Every structure is written in C-alpha cells, then in structure tokens.
Amino acid sequence: QIPVMESGGGSVQAGESLRLACEVSFWSYTRKRMGWFRQAPGKEREAVAVIYTDSSSRETTYYADSVKGRFAIPQGTTKNTTYLQMNNLKPDDTAMYYCAVDDPPYTSAWYQPSGYPYWGQGTQVTVSS
C-alpha cells in the first residue's frame, strides 16, 4: 500500500481561495498520474483535475469543465507532492477532496476514479455564500 495524504482543506467564503496539497510516500517512479477528485454528500465522486508526469518529467494537466479557469495544478513541484490551487471558490465546490495516484499502464480515462489504486483519506472543503 502506498500512503497518500491530503492537506489544506478548510472553510472559506465564496470568492476566496484554498491550496490543497497531496503527498505520496515511498514512490520511486517518475511516471505517474496524480488526480484530484471530490465527493459531496449524497453525490458520486467526481474528477476535478489530474497531472500526468512522463518518463522525462514532462507534465500535462487536465481539468473538469466545472473548475476550468478557477482551479490549477502548479507544475514543476517536487516529485512526490502535488497541489491544487482553488480560486474563486463557489458553494458548489463544497465537498471532501481526495488525491489519488496511479502508475502506468493507465487502464482508464483520467476522470474515472476506478482507475486509481492509491487514495488518500480526503480533506474537507466548505464554501459558504
């Protein structure tokens, strides 16, 4: 089992920002994808964003339409840590946010939670209007 830990959640007002962090321990490989997902009460877990790192350490990011232009995964961070910068937060962003890690070969689309074998425990984000 690979430990994955999220941090940085909290309670904010609409329009404010938060920065989540995800650290994966004992990861020896350059190639990986680290995804951010969220789950609100009574709803299914949904994809938020992902960062792929290839064997040359090139990084590629993808975002759900609902967060494009507001959320970003900074590139060029340390090998085993990724972040999710969340700006202009809305009440609909309220959810438990999870980080998930996967290594190739990738057997699913980036937005499918079932394709990620390693998950953190989540960090709560609450946005009030």
Wavefront OBJ file of the C-alpha trace (Angstrom):
o trace
v 0.000 0.000 0.000
v 1.247 3.457 -0.936
v 0.392 6.161 1.627
v -1.263 9.226 0.166
v -2.066 12.256 2.292
v -4.033 15.389 1.503
v -3.945 18.625 3.444
v -5.046 22.217 3.151
v -8.812 21.970 3.344
v -10.882 24.410 5.338
v -13.894 26.686 5.461
v -13.921 29.814 3.313
v -16.306 32.363 1.880
v -17.357 32.326 -1.753
v -14.757 34.020 -3.917
v -11.858 33.082 -1.677
v -9.026 30.650 -2.394
v -7.554 27.491 -0.944
v -4.495 25.445 -1.825
v -4.640 21.718 -1.275
v -1.553 19.562 -1.071
v -1.100 15.870 -1.801
v 1.952 13.915 -0.779
v 2.620 10.332 -1.791
v 5.136 8.349 0.207
v 7.590 5.700 -0.947
v 7.015 6.457 -4.632
v 10.080 5.581 -6.689
v 8.834 6.121 -10.227
v 8.884 9.233 -12.333
v 5.922 8.223 -14.460
v 2.606 8.629 -12.710
v -0.627 10.486 -12.663
v -1.956 12.228 -9.595
v -5.621 13.043 -9.682
v -7.890 15.197 -7.600
v -11.443 14.066 -7.007
v -14.240 15.350 -4.828
v -17.402 13.981 -3.319
v -20.251 15.983 -1.880
v -22.824 14.400 0.461
v -25.299 12.302 -1.496
v -23.347 12.623 -4.724
v -20.953 10.415 -6.621
v -17.245 11.019 -6.544
v -16.255 13.239 -9.457
v -12.981 14.141 -11.082
v -11.576 17.612 -10.626
v -8.112 17.616 -12.184
v -5.091 15.470 -12.908
v -1.405 15.882 -13.593
v 0.497 13.356 -15.645
v 4.261 13.038 -15.391
v 6.090 11.111 -18.111
v 9.497 9.447 -18.076
v 11.156 12.754 -18.997
v 9.326 14.534 -16.178
v 7.142 16.419 -18.617
v 3.840 17.295 -17.036
v 0.374 17.505 -18.551
v -2.762 18.632 -16.762
v -6.455 18.167 -17.415
v -9.417 19.762 -15.676
v -13.114 19.164 -15.310
v -15.212 21.766 -17.103
v -16.716 22.903 -13.801
v -13.334 24.099 -12.491
v -11.544 25.266 -15.631
v -10.219 28.768 -15.202
v -10.588 28.619 -11.417
v -8.519 25.618 -10.313
v -4.964 24.816 -11.308
v -2.307 22.243 -10.559
v 1.036 24.049 -10.392
v 3.706 22.305 -12.425
v 7.334 21.824 -11.503
v 6.763 20.832 -7.899
v 8.601 18.077 -6.062
v 8.351 14.553 -7.398
v 6.041 13.166 -4.769
v 3.928 16.219 -3.995
v 1.247 17.945 -5.980
v -1.068 20.816 -5.227
v -4.485 22.031 -6.238
v -4.824 25.803 -6.270
v -8.501 26.665 -5.992
v -9.512 30.242 -6.724
v -12.874 31.955 -6.819
v -14.442 29.158 -4.813
v -18.176 28.648 -5.002
v -20.609 26.954 -2.607
v -20.964 24.147 -5.189
v -17.285 23.357 -4.631
v -18.096 22.189 -1.114
v -17.006 18.553 -0.853
v -14.466 16.151 0.510
v -11.449 16.380 -1.774
v -9.348 13.311 -2.436
v -5.990 12.771 -4.046
v -5.353 9.576 -5.974
v -2.218 8.169 -7.565
v -1.706 5.732 -10.407
v 1.228 4.387 -12.394
v 1.314 3.128 -15.975
v -0.059 1.348 -17.802
v -3.115 3.513 -17.292
v -6.231 1.410 -17.654
v -8.858 4.142 -17.539
v -9.549 7.723 -18.507
v -8.154 10.275 -16.106
v -11.576 11.171 -14.786
v -12.559 7.642 -13.772
v -11.928 7.017 -10.065
v -11.802 3.264 -10.573
v -8.501 3.586 -12.417
v -6.567 4.844 -9.399
v -5.318 2.250 -6.910
v -3.950 4.587 -4.220
v -6.094 7.082 -2.371
v -5.789 9.487 0.494
v -8.317 9.935 3.281
v -9.556 13.267 1.956
v -9.630 16.840 3.143
v -12.849 18.783 3.617
v -13.508 21.994 1.711
v -16.524 24.056 2.731
v -17.508 27.201 0.865
v -20.210 29.425 2.279
v -22.104 32.106 0.400
l 1 2 3 4 5 6 7 8 9 10 11 12 13 14 15 16 17 18 19 20 21 22 23 24 25 26 27 28 29 30 31 32 33 34 35 36 37 38 39 40 41 42 43 44 45 46 47 48 49 50 51 52 53 54 55 56 57 58 59 60 61 62 63 64 65 66 67 68 69 70 71 72 73 74 75 76 77 78 79 80 81 82 83 84 85 86 87 88 89 90 91 92 93 94 95 96 97 98 99 100 101 102 103 104 105 106 107 108 109 110 111 112 113 114 115 116 117 118 119 120 121 122 123 124 125 126 127 128 129
